C-alpha cells in the first residue's frame, strides 16, 4: 500500500520538476529573444509577439506540457503583456480581442462536428455503415482494402479522424488475425485505415483541425468559402488520395487474390425514435452546411442545430458533453489567438518585409509554405503547424492568398510518413502489426505525390470550380 502511495507522488514530483525546468528554460529563451528583437530593430509590440510565438512553437514541438496548456499561455501573455504594450504604442486593442478566438464561429463549427460524431457513435450508426461496407466487399483482397478505405474516408469527413481510425481498426483487426502469419496483405489492411482517415479529412471544413483553422483565416480576409464550396474543392482531392493510397498498398504489399470468408456480422439494431432523431438531425445539419450560400447563415450558426437538438431532447447528456475533445478546441483557439497577436502587433508585416516575397511567384510561395507545412507536420501536431504558418501568410502582399492557405491546410493533412505524424498513424502502429518501415515506405510516397498533386492538378481544380 505504501509503495502504491509513493508511485503517484513520484509521478507528480517528476511532472513538477519537468514543468519547473521548462519554465526556467523558456524564461532564458524569452530573455534572449527580447535582446535579439532589439538587435533586429523589431517594433516593441512585434517583438513581444515574436517572443510569444517562439515560446508557443517550442512548447508545441517539444510537448513539454499538454498542447492546450500552451494555448492558455498564449492567451495569458497576449492579455497581460502584449495588450498593454500595444496600447502604449497607440495600436488598436479591443477588449476581449484575444479571448474571442476561443469561441469563434469556426470553434463552434468544430464543436458541432463533435456533437454529430458523439450521437452517431452512441447509437452505433457509424459502426453499422462500416460493417455494411466490409460485408459488401466480399472476399476479394483489393476490393476489401478499397471498401475499408472508402468508408473510413467518408466517416473521417464528418467525424474525428482519430475516432474513425479507432473504430475501423477495431473492426478490421479480427479479420487480419484470421490471415496467415507473415502475410504482407495483413499490413495493407491495417494501413488502409490511417491513410484513408488522413485523406478523408480533406473533404470538409470539419474533416481536420487545419481545415477549420484555414476557414477562420479566410473568413478574417472576407473570402471564406461556403461549406459546399470547400466540399467541391476537397472531396475530389480526397478521392484521388484514397485511390492513390489504395494502389500503393496493393502493389507494395501484394494484396491480391481471395481472402476467404469474412466474419462481419450485421448489427442487430432495432429502430427507435432516438435513432430516427439522430439521422434527421444529422441530415438537416449537413444540408444546412452545404447550402450556406442560399440561407446566409454561417457554418457555426448551423452547428448550433445538433447542439440544441441532441442535448435538448436527451439524445446526448452531460456525460457525453464532458467526453468530447475539448483539448482539441482549446488548441485551435490558442492558435487563432496567436494569429490575432501576430497580425495585430505588426509582427506579420515585419516578417513579410524580411521575406523575398516580391521575388517569388504565387506558385513558388505555395510550394515553399506547402513543403514547410508538410515537413513540420511530419514531426509535430498538424494543428500546431497550421497555427504557426498561416498567420505569417496573411501578412504577405501576394494575390490571391486563398490558394496558399488552402495548400498549407492540405499539406498538413498529407504528412503521413511516420507514426507520430497523425493520431491514426500512431494507432495503426500501436496495433503491433506493422513496423516503422512498413508505414514509412507507402507513407512517404503518398506524402510526396500528394503534395505535388496539390500544387499542380489541385491548384488547377480550385480555380476551375471558382475557389479563387
Phi, psi and omega per residue, in radians:
X1 nan -0.736 -3.138
X2 -1.121 -0.666 3.124
X3 -1.136 -0.682 3.120
X4 -1.127 -0.622 3.128
X5 -1.212 -0.549 -3.096
X6 -1.272 -0.511 -3.070
X7 -1.090 -0.893 3.080
X8 -1.046 -0.678 -3.141
X9 -1.109 -0.741 3.121
X10 -1.127 -0.721 3.122
X11 -1.100 -0.725 3.121
X12 -1.131 -0.712 3.133
X13 -1.075 -0.767 3.130
X14 -1.118 -0.687 3.139
X15 -1.127 -0.756 3.130
X16 -1.125 -0.726 3.136
X17 -1.118 -0.773 3.124
X18 -1.093 -0.715 3.130
X19 -1.143 -0.733 -3.139
X20 -1.113 -0.759 3.109
X21 -1.098 -0.701 3.128
X22 -1.094 -0.754 -3.141
X23 -1.088 -0.769 3.139
X24 -1.088 -0.838 -3.140
X25 -1.075 -0.716 3.134
X26 -1.208 -0.591 3.079
X27 -1.110 -0.747 3.085
X28 -1.118 -0.764 3.108
X29 -1.064 -0.750 3.118
X30 -1.068 -0.736 3.118
X31 -1.086 -0.751 3.113
X32 -1.104 -0.699 -3.135
X33 -1.167 -0.637 3.081
X34 -1.069 -0.759 3.107
X35 -1.114 -0.737 3.128
X36 -1.157 -0.647 3.115
X37 -1.049 -0.700 3.082
X38 -1.162 -0.667 3.133
X39 -1.146 -0.612 -3.120
X40 -1.504 0.058 3.122
X41 1.043 0.727 3.060
X42 -1.442 2.345 3.045
X43 -0.953 2.560 -3.002
X44 -0.970 -0.823 3.117
X45 -1.044 -0.722 3.113
X46 -1.141 -0.630 3.102
X47 -1.115 -0.711 3.100
X48 -1.121 -0.776 3.115
X49 -1.094 -0.608 3.109
X50 -1.128 -0.714 3.098
X51 -1.109 -0.792 3.135
X52 -1.073 -0.758 3.126
X53 -1.052 -0.797 -3.097
X54 -1.177 -0.711 3.099
X55 -1.095 -0.747 3.134
X56 -1.110 -0.756 3.139
X57 -1.090 -0.745 3.140
X58 -1.080 -0.734 -3.120
X59 -1.274 -0.679 3.126
X60 -1.158 -0.705 -3.110
X61 -1.252 -0.796 -3.081
X62 -1.371 -0.421 -3.058
X63 0.929 0.646 3.080
X64 -1.097 -0.525 3.027
X65 -2.245 2.795 3.094
X66 -0.933 2.549 -3.044
X67 -1.000 -0.664 -3.085
X68 -1.220 -0.437 3.070
X69 -1.137 -0.653 3.070
X70 -1.053 -0.654 3.097
X71 -1.075 -0.737 3.101
X72 -1.142 -0.631 3.103
X73 -1.123 -0.713 3.100
X74 -1.051 -0.814 3.135
X75 -1.083 -0.763 -3.113
X76 -1.100 -0.877 -3.106
X77 -1.166 -0.637 3.120
X78 -1.139 -0.619 -3.078
X79 -1.396 -0.792 -3.011
X80 -1.624 -0.265 -3.092
X81 -2.064 -0.963 -3.058
X82 -1.214 -0.793 -3.081
X83 -1.010 -0.831 3.099
X84 -1.070 -0.677 3.124
X85 -1.127 -0.712 3.110
X86 -1.126 -0.700 3.125
X87 -1.106 -0.697 3.120
X88 -1.107 -0.576 -3.136
X89 -1.601 0.228 3.082
X90 1.097 0.459 3.024
X91 -1.474 2.535 -3.104
X92 -1.119 2.148 3.102
X93 -2.280 1.964 3.126
X94 -1.640 2.562 3.126
X95 -1.108 2.220 3.117
X96 1.411 0.155 -3.078
X97 -1.135 -0.507 3.135
X98 -1.554 -0.293 3.107
X99 -1.518 -0.538 -3.063
X100 -0.980 -0.686 -3.119
X101 -1.020 -0.393 -3.094
X102 -1.297 -0.226 3.029
X103 -2.430 0.833 3.115
X104 -1.388 3.082 -3.122
X105 -1.045 -0.650 -3.078
X106 -1.286 -0.558 3.053
X107 -1.144 -0.707 3.100
X108 -1.121 -0.660 3.097
X109 -1.069 -0.813 -3.131
X110 -1.164 -0.638 3.095
X111 -1.087 -0.696 3.073
X112 -1.068 -0.674 3.069
X113 -1.102 -0.695 3.080
X114 -1.078 -0.689 -3.123
X115 -1.162 -0.758 3.075
X116 -1.046 -0.781 3.140
X117 -1.031 -0.790 -3.124
X118 -1.099 -0.725 -3.113
X119 -1.194 -0.790 3.137
X120 -1.099 -0.678 -3.123
X121 -1.267 -0.653 -3.102
X122 -1.101 -0.646 -3.141
X123 -1.696 0.159 3.022
X124 1.054 0.458 3.112
X125 -1.282 -0.585 3.100
X126 -1.160 -0.711 3.119
X127 -1.163 -0.624 3.114
X128 -1.071 -0.774 3.115
X129 -1.090 -0.758 -3.111
X130 -1.099 -0.801 -3.138
X131 -1.108 -0.633 3.140
X132 -1.087 -0.798 -3.124
X133 -1.116 -0.760 -3.112
X134 -1.123 -0.709 3.111
X135 -1.103 -0.745 -3.093
X136 -1.267 -0.267 -3.129
X137 -1.259 -0.376 3.138
X138 1.269 -2.740 -3.068
X139 -1.791 0.138 3.076
X140 -1.332 2.153 -3.099
X141 -1.062 -0.869 3.113
X142 -1.025 -0.708 -3.122
X143 -1.219 -0.618 3.100
X144 -1.125 -0.807 3.127
X145 -1.063 -0.743 3.131
X146 -1.149 -0.696 3.121
X147 -1.123 -0.726 3.092
X148 -1.072 -0.758 -3.112
X149 -1.190 -0.648 -3.109
X150 -1.127 -0.856 -3.109
X151 -1.225 -0.618 3.106
X152 -1.114 -0.789 3.139
X153 -1.114 -0.735 -3.139
X154 -1.102 -0.804 -3.130
X155 -1.136 -0.644 -3.089
X156 -1.254 -0.240 3.029
X157 -1.210 -0.464 -3.026
X158 -2.035 -0.457 -3.114
X159 -1.925 2.959 3.014
X160 -1.032 2.278 -3.139
X161 -1.157 -0.437 3.066
X162 -1.179 -0.812 3.123
X163 -1.145 -0.691 3.113
X164 -1.083 -0.797 3.136
X165 -1.097 -0.720 3.141
X166 -1.066 -0.777 -3.114
X167 -1.177 -0.792 -3.089
X168 -1.192 -0.657 3.091
X169 -1.114 -0.649 3.101
X170 -1.113 -0.545 -3.131
X171 -1.389 -0.640 -3.027
X172 -1.568 -0.401 -3.115
X173 -1.031 -0.722 3.084
X174 -1.066 -0.613 3.094
X175 -1.140 -0.763 -3.133
X176 -1.098 -0.696 -3.092
X177 -1.099 -0.459 -3.134
X178 -1.426 -0.175 3.129
X179 -1.432 2.757 -3.124
X180 -1.038 2.505 3.093
X181 -1.082 2.387 3.119
X182 1.484 -0.090 3.122
X183 -1.156 2.208 -3.108
X184 -1.106 -0.495 -3.105
X185 -1.112 -0.424 3.073
X186 -0.995 -0.734 -3.125
X187 -1.186 -0.633 3.131
X188 -1.085 -0.735 -3.125
X189 -1.167 -0.734 3.130
X190 -1.130 -0.830 -3.078
X191 -1.238 -0.348 3.102
X192 -1.033 -0.570 -3.077
X193 -1.210 -0.985 -3.114
X194 -1.137 -0.679 -3.127
X195 -1.123 -0.713 3.121
X196 -1.227 -0.647 3.113
X197 -1.117 -0.727 3.120
X198 -1.154 -0.787 -3.097
X199 -1.220 -0.666 -3.117
X200 -1.093 -0.488 3.135
X201 -1.101 -0.279 3.122
X202 -1.196 -0.391 -2.892
X203 -1.249 -0.507 -3.082
X204 -2.370 2.801 3.085
X205 -1.067 -0.434 -3.137
X206 -1.695 0.108 -3.105
X207 -1.205 -0.490 3.117
X208 -2.729 2.671 3.109
X209 -0.991 -0.719 3.099
X210 -1.004 -0.625 3.082
X211 -1.070 -0.818 -3.120
X212 -1.113 -0.693 3.120
X213 -1.131 -0.731 3.097
X214 -1.065 -0.722 3.120
X215 -1.048 -0.711 -3.121
X216 -1.136 -0.770 -3.137
X217 -1.182 -0.650 3.072
X218 -1.152 -0.616 3.086
X219 -1.161 -0.666 3.089
X220 -1.075 -0.544 3.113
X221 -1.456 -0.144 -3.129
X222 1.403 0.316 -3.091
X223 -2.232 0.429 -3.101
X224 -1.139 2.326 3.082
X225 -1.292 2.772 3.012
X226 -1.263 2.915 3.101
X227 -1.027 -0.744 3.137
X228 -1.121 -0.697 3.111
X229 -1.103 -0.746 3.114
X230 -1.035 -0.713 3.136
X231 -1.127 -0.676 3.098
X232 -1.119 -0.561 3.114
X233 -1.389 -0.785 -2.956
X234 -1.515 -0.629 -3.064
X235 -1.092 -0.780 3.069
X236 -1.014 -0.691 3.096
X237 -1.110 -0.711 3.122
X238 -1.113 -0.729 3.133
X239 -1.097 -0.807 3.135
X240 -1.045 -0.767 -3.100
X241 -1.194 -0.638 3.098
X242 -1.138 -0.791 3.133
X243 -1.124 -0.700 3.102
X244 -1.075 -0.834 3.138
X245 -1.089 -0.675 3.132
X246 -1.060 -0.837 3.137
X247 -1.073 -0.767 -3.117
X248 -1.100 -0.745 -3.141
X249 -1.147 -0.725 -3.133
X250 -1.109 -0.731 -3.092
X251 -1.276 -0.855 -3.055
X252 -1.175 -0.639 -3.048
X253 -1.905 0.198 3.035
X254 0.883 0.820 -3.130
X255 -1.488 1.317 -3.119
X256 -2.206 2.928 3.086
X257 1.516 -2.761 -3.052
X258 -1.813 2.595 3.115
X259 -1.661 -0.562 -2.983
X260 1.830 -3.021 -3.109
X261 -1.148 2.430 3.141
X262 -1.887 2.093 3.121
X263 -1.605 1.735 3.097
X264 -2.525 1.428 -2.990
X265 -1.156 2.638 3.076
X266 -1.224 2.393 3.080
X267 -1.246 2.370 3.103
X268 -1.563 1.394 3.130
X269 -1.771 2.095 3.071
X270 -1.525 2.472 -3.109
X271 -1.176 2.325 3.089
X272 -2.318 2.810 3.074
X273 -1.009 -0.553 3.123
X274 -1.094 -0.794 3.121
X275 -1.086 -0.752 3.114
X276 -1.055 -0.728 -3.124
X277 -1.175 -0.665 3.105
X278 -1.110 -0.762 -3.137
X279 -1.104 -0.832 -3.127
X280 -1.104 -0.811 -3.128
X281 -1.082 -0.685 3.120
X282 -1.145 -0.790 -3.131
X283 -1.111 -0.733 3.131
X284 -1.098 -0.738 -3.135
X285 -1.132 -0.806 -3.133
X286 -1.106 -0.742 3.091
X287 -1.092 -0.714 3.103
X288 -1.078 -0.688 3.114
X289 -1.167 -0.694 -3.043
X290 -1.441 -0.188 -3.118
X291 -2.051 0.488 -3.122
X292 -1.033 -0.511 3.133
X293 -1.193 -0.287 -3.119
X294 -1.669 -0.775 -3.081
X295 -1.621 -0.265 3.012
X296 1.474 -0.065 3.126
X297 -1.476 2.513 -3.135
X298 -1.247 2.843 3.131
X299 -1.102 -0.601 3.098
X300 -1.124 -0.665 3.103
X301 -1.152 -0.751 3.114
X302 -1.090 -0.594 -3.133
X303 -1.099 -0.282 3.087
X304 -1.223 -0.383 -3.097
X305 -1.036 -0.978 3.122
X306 -1.151 -0.548 3.103
X307 -1.035 -0.877 -3.110
X308 -1.241 -0.767 -3.053
X309 -1.171 -0.889 -3.010
X310 -1.297 -0.672 3.119
X311 -1.389 -0.570 -3.132
X312 -1.211 -0.553 -3.118
X313 -1.654 -0.066 3.128
X314 1.536 0.080 3.044
X315 -0.994 -0.774 3.043
X316 -2.051 2.689 -3.127
X317 -2.202 -3.038 -3.099
X318 -1.079 -0.621 3.128
X319 -1.094 -0.694 3.094
X320 -1.153 -0.653 3.120
X321 -1.104 -0.748 -3.129
X322 -1.171 -0.489 -3.069
X323 -1.386 -0.136 -3.098
X324 -1.259 2.798 -3.046
X325 -1.395 1.249 -3.133
X326 -1.151 -0.478 3.134
X327 -1.111 -0.619 3.101
X328 -1.123 -0.754 3.125
X329 -1.109 -0.664 3.133
X330 -1.190 -0.671 3.087
X331 -1.112 -0.757 3.105
X332 -1.094 -0.750 3.125
X333 -1.086 -0.706 3.102
X334 -1.107 -0.684 3.099
X335 -1.134 -0.734 3.108
X336 -1.163 -0.640 3.077
X337 -1.113 -0.724 3.094
X338 -1.090 -0.704 3.093
X339 -1.076 -0.696 3.078
X340 -1.085 -0.753 3.135
X341 -1.104 -0.760 -3.121
X342 -1.124 -0.711 -3.128
X343 -1.308 -0.829 -3.051
X344 -1.219 -0.496 -3.105
X345 -1.399 -0.235 -3.092
X346 1.601 0.035 -3.114
X347 -1.149 -0.715 -3.137
X348 -1.035 -0.783 3.118
X349 -1.095 -0.684 -3.133
X350 -1.158 -0.746 3.135
X351 -1.105 -0.745 -3.124
X352 -1.096 -0.628 3.102
X353 -1.073 -0.527 -3.116
X354 -1.494 -0.279 -3.139
X355 -1.524 2.518 3.102
X356 -1.381 0.891 -3.051
X357 -1.116 -0.613 -3.105
X358 -1.142 -0.444 -3.114
X359 -1.522 -0.101 -3.110
X360 -1.887 2.479 3.054
X361 -1.369 2.949 3.103
X362 -1.033 -0.734 -3.139
X363 -1.095 -0.715 -3.134
X364 -1.144 -0.716 3.112
X365 -1.092 -0.756 3.117
X366 -1.032 -0.804 -3.101
X367 -1.147 -0.792 -3.111
X368 -1.036 -0.890 -3.101
X369 -1.260 -0.572 3.111
X370 -1.148 -0.791 3.112
X371 -1.138 -0.717 3.101
X372 -1.043 -0.784 3.135
X373 -1.103 -0.698 -3.116
X374 -1.151 -0.767 -3.138
X375 -1.131 -0.804 -3.134
X376 -1.114 -0.705 -3.104
X377 -1.207 -0.347 3.125
X378 -1.224 -0.427 -3.047
X379 -2.124 0.006 3.123
X380 -2.626 3.080 -3.115
X381 -1.022 2.289 3.108
X382 -1.206 -0.441 3.046
X383 -1.149 -0.808 3.117
X384 -1.117 -0.670 3.118
X385 -1.062 -0.830 3.116
X386 -1.075 -0.693 3.128
X387 -1.109 -0.557 -3.086
X388 -1.453 -0.625 -3.010
X389 -1.541 -0.741 -2.995
X390 -1.081 -0.677 3.105
X391 -1.053 -0.581 3.113
X392 -1.165 -0.700 -3.128
X393 -1.095 -0.621 -3.094
X394 -1.039 -0.523 -3.095
X395 -1.492 -0.009 -3.069
X396 -1.420 2.477 -3.100
X397 -1.623 1.013 3.072
X398 -2.166 2.684 3.124
X399 -2.343 2.426 -0.125
X400 -1.494 2.650 3.129
X401 -1.461 -0.430 -3.011
X402 -1.013 -0.741 3.121
X403 -1.188 -0.492 3.104
X404 -1.182 -0.797 -3.139
X405 -1.130 -0.757 3.120
X406 -1.112 -0.702 3.123
X407 -1.093 -0.686 3.100
X408 -1.140 -0.744 3.121
X409 -1.042 -0.795 -3.135
X410 -1.180 -0.675 -3.138
X411 -1.097 -0.634 3.099
X412 -1.064 -0.672 -3.104
X413 -1.408 -0.381 -3.079
X414 -1.472 -0.146 3.116
X415 -1.366 1.819 -3.040
X416 -2.526 0.639 -3.068
X417 -1.605 -0.297 -3.046
X418 -2.163 2.761 3.097
X419 -1.045 -0.534 -3.108
X420 -1.517 -0.018 -3.053
X421 -1.178 -0.728 -3.141
X422 -2.502 2.713 3.065
X423 -1.018 -0.730 3.078
X424 -1.031 -0.669 3.078
X425 -1.049 -0.804 -3.122
X426 -1.091 -0.670 -3.128
X427 -1.193 -0.718 3.103
X428 -1.113 -0.714 3.140
X429 -1.135 -0.629 -3.107
X430 -1.240 -0.192 3.126
X431 -1.174 -0.338 -3.126
X432 1.453 -0.020 -3.106
X433 -1.529 -0.303 -3.069
X434 -2.264 2.746 3.046
X435 -1.864 2.987 -3.122
X436 -1.030 -0.717 -3.110
X437 -1.157 -0.564 3.088
X438 -1.103 -0.631 3.112
X439 -1.392 -0.653 -3.038
X440 -1.209 -0.750 -3.057
X441 -1.027 -0.986 3.091
X442 -1.249 -0.567 -3.079
X443 -1.115 -0.743 -3.113
X444 -1.214 -0.603 3.087
X445 -1.142 -0.811 -3.141
X446 -1.093 -0.716 -3.128
X447 -1.099 -0.874 -3.089
X448 -1.136 -0.858 -3.138
X449 -1.115 -0.686 -3.140
X450 -1.094 -0.759 3.130
X451 -1.159 -0.708 3.103
X452 -1.081 -0.802 3.122
X453 -1.118 -0.620 -3.137
X454 -1.038 -0.761 -3.048
X455 -1.660 0.131 3.052
X456 -2.106 -1.454 -3.138
X457 -1.119 -0.683 3.131
X458 -1.097 -0.781 3.139
X459 -1.037 -0.731 3.098
X460 -1.099 -0.737 -3.099
X461 -1.146 -0.690 3.139
X462 -1.048 -0.741 3.103
X463 -1.200 -0.632 -3.097
X464 -1.119 -0.695 -3.124
X465 -1.505 0.006 3.064
X466 1.527 0.389 3.121
X467 -1.158 -0.593 3.094
X468 -2.486 nan nan
